[in-house]
Amino acid sequence: MLVTLSEILRDANERHYAVGAFNCLSVENVMGAIEAAEQLSSPIIIQLAEVQFPEAPMELMAPLFLQAARRSSVPVCVHLDHGQSVETCRRAIQLGFTSVMFDGAALPFEDNVAVTREVTDMAKAAGVDVEAELGKVGDSGADTADVFTDVEESVRFVQATGIDALAIAIGNLHGHYVHTPQLNIRRLIEIHEANRLPLVLHGGSGTSVDDFKACIHHGICKINVATAIQRGIMQRITERLSQHPDEGYIPLKQVMISASREVVAEHIHLFESIDRCP
Ligand SMILES: [Zn+2]
């Protein structure tokens, strides 16, 4: 069933697990992800980032995402990841996305507040939820070693914008890491205690199991996974072609579906969202 972000994260926030948010760029990707969630009775978020529009246009992907969500037996949120403008968020809302992220993390604090507020006002009028991001901003002259989201700023940001979920910077990075990052769990706990809303971890593809567990037990209830799912699909295709160089297109599509299903299933176990759908 199609649900909003706050609906899907409410139980996760109360019971200390995380819902995986998987960037899906193809029908095989979407089918495998939803199958994994259904087999494991887990809620799931499927999402598309604005930087992915050239390979997966939002107008083409939206009907696929929405129909997959509506016919699913588990709760599915259809989310815009890293929207770069109010206009992109508006288009996503018009297409039926149940949640949008506006990413103003690179903006000065007051500008990030102002634009996020504009997106929130627009989204709320349509019954759509909003995720925003607050990184480490400005503060020249302050402690330059502190590159993490500021606790006091997070409180002002959440109150001023009316968002439903906040992506934070605690040492996480996007993409595939060369070195496994060390996350600042102490800062996560402080931000979580100061704000009651669900917190989001971006860059979930290179994080250690211990850090994932610490995160989900201390307030992270949405974890974005993009790189790991793409890498998993690529690996399975490469393996299959090395064993069967003449493999046909249809069997390769099956490989893509099952690879997507396997990678998503691994993360559902890791994030402890298994068996959360009565
Ligand atoms: Zn991200």
Residues whose N, C-alpha, C, O or C-beta is under 5 A from the ligand:
A	BS01	ZN	H202 G203
